[in-house]
């Protein structure tokens, strides 16, 4: 089955064909680094991590570009509040982002450009747009894009300019010829720090948000590339504006496929810093291990919205532990080896073919996970090397099930739980030995009391012909 991807631009799920055989160029709008990442960020980062992993599983050489926005109003404001330079704030928050998303198993992009590194390219693109009559200088010193002079404006959002104008609540011009026009270059303000200003042919100032991504796409992937992605909330106006200025400057198509992930909600509202209804990734990792959090995000299709709740995370934790428990039951089998890296899978095997079909259907991770549970059930009924190898190998393509099962099951489920754990491994081993001694002495009342004592502290014992093992509840 050929990979099919839902293209926001065409509003259809269509077969994917890359511009160059076996190669994919992909750009995803990254984080504005003024604060810690929240779970809404984790949602979109996971969506495109999975897309890149699967493209590589299919044999594509993927150049994955995910930018860092390190200059905008929020960053300037936060740097001033904290009495630090913009670069120092961006460096601190970028390092924190890397640490947080690594805990979720999100792989780094091929290239991670910073917006401030590409200001000359932005200025060049703005100059091209001005020369073509698509940009103009305003009385307040800004340079704006003339939306009505770009015939294709609105094709991504599916709205005409007249519809967009009808939806306006307030016609704020700010030196614009039309309220829909957007800023390409912002004139410097007296109350802004010097490190937020660049010299340019248009006067001292800084780039607008939209031009940043267009310039980085062009510099790293060219005028025309395969996939552009981001959150559903970026479809308009950010991505619509990217198309207008990029295609306006180059005269050619921008991205072939536009992917947008659904939003993570808290209650009935989008999770976002601006609404104040968010949990940072670090908040959640105090109560949940990184792989459980990853598994939680994989259980919903990337284009679907879904609600964040402690109950849903607990359910994901129990589900993931069922898979690890199935692998742990086959602990006396040879290690699956290379399959742990997603290699050596026989895609003609029926369950593997079912998994591949699910992932080729617009990265349908919920259906792919269902195949993993089918394999776990089979492994529980009849342990075999082939089944264990396939389960781990397919899990690897999603970035899960790569830990040693027994080690995972014995590890506290979060940093907070680890700090609060009453028993360490040595103490648990000593209690298991005391229980074994009681059983040898046929003191089953004492043996049962030790089991109950451990259970009260979150330690579950499992007896088998191989002896007694344990896991954390």
N, C-alpha and C positions, 0 to 999 in steps of 0.2 A: 504494500500500500504506500502510495506517495504521501509525503508530508503535506498537510493542508493547514493553512493559517488563516484566521479571520483577519481580514484587511479592513480597518476602519474606513479607509478612503473609498472602497468599493461597496462596503457594507455586506460583503459576502465572505464565506470561508472558501478559499480557493487554493488550488495546487501551487506549491512553492517551487519556483525555479530561480536559482541564483544568477546574477549577471555574468559571473565567471564560473566555469565548471569547478565544483568541489570547494569553492571559496564563498564566504559570506562576510559582508561588511555590515556591522550592526551598531547603531548609536542609540543610547538611552540617556535621557535627561536625569542627571544625578542630584545629589543633595546640595542644598544651600547651607553651608556649614557655619551657622551662628549659634547652634545649640545641639544638645544630644539628640540622636536619632530616636524616633518613636516607632510604635508598631505599624503605623501606616507606611512609614518608609520601609520597614521590613517586608511588608506585603509586596511592594513593587520590586524591590531588590530580589526577592525570592522568585517572583514571576519570571524575570529575565535571566536569573541564574539557571533556572530549569530549562528555559528555551535554549540557552547557549550550551548547556550540558547535552541536551538531546541532539542539537545540530551536530555537535562533535561526535556523539555516539553514532550518528548516521554517516560519519566520515568527512564532514565539512571542516575546512580550516577556517575558523571563525576569528575575525578581528573585531573584538568587542570593545567599543569605546563608551565609557561612562564618565561623564564630566563631573567636576566639582565647581559649583558656583561659589566663588570666594570674593565677590564684590556685588553688593546690592544694598538697598535701604536698611534691611534688617541687620545685616552684618555691620554696617557703619554705626547704626544706633547702639547695638550691643557692645561693640568695641569701645565706644565713647562711655557707655554706662560702666564698663569694667576698667576704664582707664588704661587700655592697652592698644597696641597697633592692630590694624586689620589683619596683617599677615600673622601675627602671633595668635590672634583668636582663631583664624582659619586653620593654622597648623594644629592647635590644640583640639579643635573639634573634628578635624580630619583624622587625627590619630585615634580619638575616641570612637569615631565611626568605624574605622578599620577593626578595632578591637571588638566592638559589639557585633558586627556582622560576621566576623570570623567565627564567633561562638555559635552562629547558626549554620556554619558550613557554607556560607556564600563565598564563592571563589572570586578573587580579584579580576577586574577587567584586563584585557590585553593592554589598553592604554587608559590612563586616568588623567586627562588634561585639566589644568586649572584655567578658569576664564581669564585671569589676569596675565597668563602667559601668552595670550592670543590677541591682545588689544591691537597690535599693528594689522593683523589680518582683518579684524573688525572694521578698522578705519578704511582699509582698502575696499572692503565690500560696501561700506556706506558711500564712499566716493564713487564707486561704480553705479550704485542706485541713483545718486544725485545726477550723474552724467546722463543716465537714461531717463531722467525726468520722473523717477519714482520716489524721490526723496526731496525734501525742501527744508530750508533753514527758517526757523520761526523767530519772531521778534524777541522772544525770551532767551534766545541763544541755543535752544534745542534743535536737533535735526530729527524730522519726523518722516515716516513712510506714508505716502499718499495712497490709501487703501483703494479708492475708487479708480485709480489708474492701473490697477492690477486686475485683469478680467476674471481670473479664476478664484478671487477671494471668496471664501465661504464653502469651498468644495469639500473640505475635511469635516466641518461641522454640519454640512448639509443645509446651510441657511444662505439665503441671498442677502446682499447688503441691505436691501429695503427691510427684510425681516429683522436683521440685526439692529437696524436703526429703530424699528418699531419697539424693540425690546429694551431700549435705553430708558433709564429712569431720570437721569440728570445729564444734560448736555454740557459737560465741562470741557471747554476748549483748551485752556492753558497754552495759547499760541498756536493751536492746531487749526487747519483749514476745515477739517471735518472731525466731529467727535470720535469717529471710528479710527482715525489715524493713530499710529502708535510711535513711541519715541525710539529712535535708533541711537542717538547720542544726547546725553543729558549735560547741560551746561553746569559748570561748577558753581556751588553755592558757598557763600562766605562762611557759614557755620559748619561746613564739612571739613574733615581733616585733610592734610596734604596728601596722605597716602590713598585718598579716594579720588585723586585727580590726575589726569594725563594730558599732555600737550597734544594738540591735533590741528589739522587744517580748519576745523570747525570751531576752534577755540578750546580753552582748557575745560575738561570735564571728564565724564566716564561713560562707558557703554550702557545701553539699555539691556534688559534681561534677554530679550528675544534674539538680538543680533549675536549674542555670545555663542549660543548653540549653533547657529548657522555657520559662523566662522570656524568653529571647531570641527563641525562635520566636514566642511570643505577641506580644511587643512589635513585631516586624518583619514578621510574616506573618499574624498573627491566630491564633485558636484552631484553625482548620481550614484546611489548605493542601494543596498538591498532592503534593510529593515531599520525603521526608526520606532522607538518605543518610549513609553512613559505612562504615568497614571492617567486614569480617565479624566481627572480634573484638569489636565494639561491640554486636552484636545482643543479647547477654545478658551482663551485666545492664543496661548503660547505656541502650540503646534501649527495652528492656522497662520499665525504671523511668520513662523519659520518658513513655511512653504512660500508665502508671498515674497519675502525678501530674498530667499535662496534662489527660487525660480526666476524672480525678477532680475536678479543679478546675473545668473548663468544662462538663462534662456533655455534651460533644459529641465527635465523632470528631476525632482529632488530625491525622494525615497520611493521605492516600489511598493513596500508593504508598511502599513502603520499599525502597530500593536498597542493596545491600551488595556491595562489591568483594571479590574473592578476595585472599588474602594473598601477599605476596612472601616467598619462602623462601630461606634459605641452607642448602643441604644438605637435611635433613629437618625443619628447625625454622623457625618464623616468625621473620622478621627483626625484632628489637626491641631497644631499649636495655636493657630489664630482663634480657634473656638475654645481653647483651653480644656478640651476633653480628650486628653491623650495619656498613654502610658509609654514611658521610654522603654527601649529594649532592655536597658539595665534594670529598670523596675521589675520587669517580668522575669528576668533571669535570676532574680533573688528567690523566686518561688518555682522555677521551672528550668530544667536543663535545656541546653541549646538544641539538642536533637529532637526533643519533644516539641519545642517551639517550631522547629523546621517542619516536623510532621504535621503539626496543627495547621500550618499554612498550606501544605500540600493537599489537604483533604478537601479543599474547595477549588473549583476551576478558576484559573487566573482571571478570567473575564467577569466572574460573578462577584457581586458584593457579598460580604458576610460579616456577621457580628462577632466582636471580640468579647469573650467572657471567660471567667475562671472555670466555669463548668465545662465549656468546650475544650479548654486546655487539659483539664483533668481527663476528659474522655479520650483525647488524643494520646495522653500519657499511657493510659491503660491499653489502648489499641497497639501502640508501639511496643509495649512490654510483651504483648501476646506474640508478636513476631519474634522478638528476641528470645522469648521462652521456648518457642518452637525450635529455633536454632540451638539453644542451650540443651534441649533434649537430645540433640544429635552431637553432643560434645565429644563423644568417643569416636566420631567419624573423622577421617582425615580432613585437614583444613582445606577449604575450597581454593585457597591460593589466589591465582591471577584473577579469578572471577570477582574478588573483592574490589578490584579496580574497574569492573564493568567489562572486562575483556573475555574473549573466548565463549561468548554466548551463542548457542545454536538457535538462530532465529526461526528455524523451521519447526522447532519443538512447539506443540500447540499452545502452552501457556505463554511462552516467550513471544509467539506470533500474536497472541491476544494482547499482550502488554504493548508490543510495538504498534499494533493497530490503534490502541488507545492514545498513545503518545503522538502518533502521526495525525490524529484527529484533533488538531489545534491544542496539543500539549495537555491532553485530558488526564491530569494526574489522579483525580478521584477514581476513574475507571482503572488506571494502571495500579493503584494501591489495592483495588479489589482483587487483582490477579495475585498480588503478594499474599493476601490472606488465604486465597485458594491453595497456594503452595504451602503455607504454614499449616493449614489443616491436613494436607497430605503428609507433611513431614511428621506431624503428631501421630497420625495413624500408622505410618510406615516409614521410619527413618531411612534415608538413602543419601549417598554422597551426591548423586546427580541433583536431587531435589534441593539439598542444602546449598549446593553450588549455584543453582539457578536463582534461588531466593536471594542470596547475597549479591549475585551478579546484577540482577535486575534492580535490587535496592541501590546498588552503587550508581546507577545512572540517574537516580534521584537524590543521591547524597545521603542515604540512610543505610542502616544495618551494617556498618563497616567496623563497629567496635567488637571486641571479644565479648560474646554474649554474657558469659558469667560475670565479667568485669562490669559490664553495663548494668546488669541486674543487681549487683552489689553496691553500686555507686549511689550516693545520695542524689536525689533528683534536682537539687539546686544548691547554690553556694550557701544559702541560709540554712537549708536542711543539713548540709555537711557540718556547719558550725554548731548546730543544735543537736547533732547525733549523740546519743548517750553512750553508745558502745562503739569501740573501734574494732577492726577485724580480729585482732588478737583476743580481745575479750569475748567476741562471738565464738571464736574457735574454742576457747576454754569452756564456754558453756555447752557447746556441742559435745565436747569430750566428756564433760560431767554427765550429760544426758546419756551418752553411750555407755559410760560406766554404770549408771543406774540401771540401764536396760540389761547389761550383762549380769548384774546382781538381781535381776528380775524385780527391781523396785520401780514398777511402771507408774505408780502414783507420783514419785519424784521426777521421773522422766517426763511425764505429762505436765508437771508443774513448771519444769524448765522450758518446755516448748511454749507454754502459755505466757511465761515471763518474757521470753524473747518476742513473742507475738505482740505483747503489750508495748514493746519498744520498737515495733515496726520491722521486726526480723521474722521472715517466714522460712520455716525449715521444710526441706523436701527429702524424703527417704527414697532410695532406689537401690538396686543391686550393687551400684558403684559406691554406695555409702550415703552419707547425709551431706547435702549442700544447702546453701541459704541464699536468700535474696531480700532486698528491702521491699517492703510493702509499697 
